[in-house]
Amino acid sequence: MQRDSLLSFSPNTASGRIGNIFLSFLGPVGLPFFSFIIVWAMIRFPYPATYFFLLFHMLVYVLYIGSGQFWAFAAGALATLVGFLGFLFSESFLSKALFGLNASLIWVVLYLVNRIDLNRQTVYNRLEEECDRLDLDITRLSSDNEKAREDISDSREQMAAYHRLQCFTDELIGTYNREELLLRAQRGMETMFPKANVLLRLFPKPDSPADDDNWGKRVLAWAQPKLFPSRHMPSPTWTPGRSIFIPLRVRENMIGWIGLESKKEDRFFQVQDLRLAAIATDLISMALGNADRYAQTEALAISDALTGIFTRGYFDERFQEEFAKARHNA
């Protein structure tokens, strides 16, 4: 049964549930039963009926607290009817006055109690609204705090990634030959992306992937870095993915590609990882171009540009090296 009473017990305990059941039946059972007892006492006992009529006050207030306004007003209406009959049939003026005064007092007190209860309910509703607003603010602040934590974590990861990029750049600086440079590039990419498998594959000839290099053909067609949900889903995405493929260029020619694939199913690359990998690939491309130019310059320094025959300086240098080896072995 629905009640709007002021009194209730906790439903989490057996005694509380029993108490709430008792309150649910207090109005429909208690009103007729106690009203009958009061009227019977007013008629049968040899004391003035006005004494027992005062029990209606108690019944009204008990029902208001335990069962709600409806049963309290019903008890007040019944008490008013009994008081009106007592007023009609009383012989003394004092009894008539007491019946009328008590019947009126019931409604005055009910009105005051109802006003107090309405004010209490208004204050309670305001408190509920304030609590809801505070809960919403707490939820919003928690969300903002969590977002700030994520931003801080992302910033730290990006700082660490760019620190690794700086170290990677230092690794590529120098006059290394092409093979050594590719090995350093492979190790550097693995250091920058420790949770990814790194694949660096070169074409047999510029802009010409091998026949079995399906990803090389795709990368050659796209000609730009791409982020994929996985290696088996070749549709590019701007949402977190598990694979990155980037073309590797030297000057205007594409000489291969670099692929990154997450080692774990629940580890995804973000767009910033794609940018970082693209920057690293550009550095590799520049380093390879510099290595090629160094090799060409070195070749021009020791050979004649027209005939291709080694120069006198190269022969002198080689003679000194071989002479030193002979003296050491003698």
C-alpha positions in Angstrom: 0.0 0.0 0.0 1.2 3.5 -0.8 1.5 5.9 2.1 2.6 9.5 2.5 3.2 9.2 6.2 6.0 10.9 8.2 7.1 7.7 9.8 8.8 4.8 8.0 11.4 2.1 8.9 14.4 0.8 7.1 13.4 -2.0 4.6 16.9 -3.5 4.9 16.1 -5.3 8.2 13.4 -7.8 9.2 12.1 -5.6 12.0 12.0 -2.6 9.6 9.9 -4.6 7.1 7.5 -5.7 9.8 7.2 -2.2 11.0 6.4 -0.9 7.5 3.7 -3.6 7.1 2.2 -2.6 10.4 2.1 1.1 9.3 0.5 0.1 6.0 -2.5 -1.5 7.9 -2.6 1.1 10.7 -5.1 3.4 8.8 -7.6 1.0 7.4 -7.6 -1.2 10.5 -6.8 1.3 13.2 -9.4 4.0 12.3 -12.5 1.9 12.6 -11.2 -0.2 15.5 -10.0 2.7 17.7 -12.9 4.9 16.8 -15.3 2.2 17.9 -13.4 1.8 21.2 -13.5 5.6 21.9 -17.2 5.9 21.1 -18.0 2.8 23.2 -16.0 4.3 26.1 -17.8 7.6 25.7 -21.2 5.8 26.0 -20.6 3.1 28.5 -18.2 4.5 31.0 -19.6 6.6 33.9 -17.2 9.5 33.2 -18.0 12.6 31.1 -17.8 11.8 27.4 -15.7 14.9 26.8 -12.8 13.2 28.6 -12.8 10.3 26.1 -13.4 12.5 23.2 -9.9 13.9 23.7 -8.6 10.5 22.6 -9.7 11.4 19.1 -6.9 14.0 19.1 -4.4 11.3 19.8 -5.9 9.1 17.1 -5.8 11.8 14.5 -2.1 12.6 15.2 -1.1 9.0 15.3 -2.7 8.3 12.0 -1.2 11.5 10.5 2.3 10.3 11.5 1.9 6.6 10.8 -0.6 6.4 7.9 -0.7 9.8 6.2 -3.0 12.7 5.6 -5.9 10.7 4.2 -6.5 8.6 7.3 -5.8 11.6 9.6 -8.5 13.7 7.8 -10.8 10.7 7.9 -10.3 10.4 11.6 -10.8 14.2 11.9 -14.1 14.0 10.0 -15.3 11.1 12.2 -14.3 13.0 15.3 -16.2 16.1 14.0 -19.3 14.0 13.5 -19.0 12.5 17.0 -18.4 16.0 18.4 -21.4 17.4 16.6 -23.6 14.6 18.0 -22.2 15.2 21.4 -22.9 18.9 21.0 -26.5 18.2 20.1 -27.3 15.7 22.8 -25.3 17.2 25.7 -27.4 18.7 28.4 -24.9 21.1 30.0 -23.5 24.2 28.3 -20.0 23.2 29.4 -20.2 19.9 27.6 -21.5 21.5 24.4 -18.7 24.0 24.5 -16.1 21.3 25.1 -17.3 19.2 22.2 -17.4 22.2 19.9 -14.0 23.5 21.0 -12.3 20.1 20.7 -13.8 19.3 17.3 -12.7 22.7 16.0 -9.3 22.3 17.7 -8.7 19.0 15.8 -9.0 20.9 12.4 -6.9 23.8 13.6 -4.1 21.5 14.7 -4.5 19.4 11.5 -4.2 22.6 9.4 -1.1 23.7 11.3 0.5 20.3 11.1 -0.3 20.1 7.4 1.3 23.5 6.8 4.4 22.4 8.7 4.5 19.2 6.8 4.2 21.1 3.5 7.0 23.4 4.4 9.0 20.4 5.5 8.3 18.7 2.1 9.3 21.9 0.3 12.6 22.1 2.2 13.1 18.4 1.6 12.5 18.8 -2.2 14.9 21.7 -2.3 17.5 19.6 -0.5 16.9 16.8 -2.9 17.3 19.1 -5.8 20.5 20.5 -4.3 21.8 17.0 -3.7 21.0 16.1 -7.3 22.8 19.2 -8.4 25.7 18.4 -6.2 25.8 14.8 -7.5 25.7 16.2 -11.0 28.5 18.6 -10.2 30.5 15.8 -8.6 30.0 13.6 -11.6 31.0 16.4 -14.0 34.1 17.2 -11.8 35.0 13.5 -11.7 34.7 13.3 -15.5 36.8 16.5 -15.9 39.3 15.1 -13.4 39.5 11.8 -15.3 39.9 13.6 -18.6 42.6 15.7 -17.0 44.3 12.6 -15.8 44.1 11.1 -19.3 45.4 14.3 -20.8 48.3 14.3 -18.4 49.0 10.7 -19.1 48.8 11.3 -22.9 51.1 14.3 -22.5 53.7 12.3 -20.6 53.5 9.5 -23.2 54.0 12.1 -26.0 56.9 13.7 -24.1 58.5 10.3 -23.7 57.8 9.5 -27.4 59.4 12.7 -28.6 62.3 12.1 -26.3 62.7 8.7 -28.0 62.4 10.5 -31.3 65.3 12.8 -30.4 67.4 9.8 -29.4 66.4 8.2 -32.7 67.5 11.3 -34.6 70.9 11.2 -32.9 71.2 7.6 -33.9 70.7 8.5 -37.6 73.2 11.3 -37.6 76.6 10.3 -39.1 78.1 9.1 -42.3 76.9 5.5 -42.1 76.7 3.2 -45.1 73.2 2.1 -46.3 73.1 -1.3 -44.6 74.2 0.1 -41.2 71.7 2.9 -41.5 68.8 0.5 -42.2 69.8 -1.5 -39.1 69.9 1.6 -36.9 66.5 2.7 -38.3 65.0 -0.7 -37.5 66.3 -0.7 -34.0 65.3 3.0 -33.5 61.7 2.3 -34.6 61.5 -0.7 -32.2 62.8 1.6 -29.4 60.2 4.3 -30.2 57.4 1.8 -30.4 58.3 -0.9 -27.9 54.8 -2.4 -27.9 54.7 -2.9 -31.7 56.3 -5.3 -34.2 58.3 -3.2 -36.7 58.7 -4.3 -40.3 61.0 -2.3 -42.7 60.8 -3.7 -46.2 62.6 -2.3 -49.3 61.6 -2.6 -53.0 63.9 -4.4 -55.4 63.8 -1.2 -57.5 62.4 2.2 -56.7 58.6 2.4 -57.1 58.6 -1.3 -58.0 57.4 -3.6 -55.1 58.1 -7.3 -55.3 55.3 -9.5 -56.8 54.5 -11.0 -53.4 54.6 -7.7 -51.6 50.8 -7.0 -51.4 51.2 -4.3 -48.8 53.9 -2.7 -50.7 51.6 -2.4 -53.7 48.9 -0.8 -51.5 51.4 1.6 -49.9 52.6 2.6 -53.3 49.0 3.3 -54.4 48.2 5.3 -51.3 51.6 7.2 -51.2 50.9 8.5 -47.7 50.8 7.2 -44.1 47.7 5.2 -43.1 46.2 3.9 -39.8 44.3 0.6 -40.0 42.0 -1.3 -37.6 44.2 -4.3 -38.3 46.5 -5.9 -40.9 43.6 -7.9 -42.1 41.3 -4.8 -42.6 42.9 -2.7 -45.3 40.4 0.2 -44.9 42.1 3.3 -43.4 40.7 4.9 -40.3 41.1 8.0 -38.2 40.0 6.1 -35.1 42.4 4.0 -32.9 43.8 1.1 -34.9 46.3 -1.7 -34.5 48.4 -1.3 -37.7 50.3 1.6 -39.3 51.9 1.6 -42.8 54.1 4.4 -44.1 55.8 4.8 -47.5 59.6 5.1 -47.3 60.9 7.6 -49.9 64.3 8.8 -51.0 64.0 12.0 -53.0 61.1 11.5 -55.3 61.2 7.7 -55.4 59.5 5.3 -53.1 62.0 2.6 -52.1 59.9 0.7 -49.6 57.6 0.9 -46.6 57.6 0.7 -42.8 54.9 -1.2 -41.0 53.9 -1.1 -37.3 51.6 -3.7 -35.8 50.5 -3.8 -32.1 51.7 -6.8 -30.2 48.5 -7.0 -28.1 44.9 -7.1 -29.1 43.9 -4.4 -26.6 46.7 -2.0 -27.5 45.8 0.5 -30.1 47.7 3.2 -32.0 46.3 6.8 -31.9 46.5 9.4 -34.6 49.4 11.0 -32.7 51.3 7.7 -33.1 50.7 7.9 -36.8 52.2 11.4 -36.9 55.2 10.3 -34.8 55.9 7.3 -37.1 55.6 9.6 -40.1 58.1 12.0 -38.7 60.5 9.1 -37.9 60.1 7.8 -41.4 60.9 11.2 -42.9 64.1 11.2 -40.8 65.0 7.8 -42.2 64.3 9.0 -45.7 66.6 12.0 -45.3 69.3 9.9 -43.7 69.2 7.4 -46.6 69.4 10.3 -49.0 72.4 11.7 -47.2 74.0 8.3 -47.1 73.5 7.9 -50.9 74.9 11.3 -51.6 77.9 10.6 -49.3 78.6 7.3 -51.2 78.4 9.2 -54.5 80.7 11.9 -53.3 83.1 9.4 -51.9 83.1 7.5 -55.2 83.8 10.8 -57.1 86.6 11.6 -54.8 88.6 8.4 -55.6 87.8 7.9 -59.3 87.8 9.8 -62.5 84.3 11.0 -63.5 85.0 10.4 -67.3 86.9 7.1 -67.3 85.9 5.6 -63.9 89.6 4.8 -63.2 90.9 5.3 -59.7 92.8 8.5 -59.1 96.5 9.0 -58.1 95.5 10.0 -54.6 93.5 6.8 -54.1 96.4 4.7 -55.3 98.8 6.6 -52.9 96.3 6.1 -50.0 95.9 2.4 -50.7 99.7 2.0 -51.1 100.3 3.5 -47.6 97.7 1.1 -46.2 99.1 -2.0 -47.8 102.7 -0.9 -46.9 101.6 -0.5 -43.3 100.1 -4.0 -43.3 103.2 -5.5 -44.8 105.4 -3.9 -42.1 103.1 -5.1 -39.4 103.1 -8.7 -40.7 106.9 -8.8 -41.4 
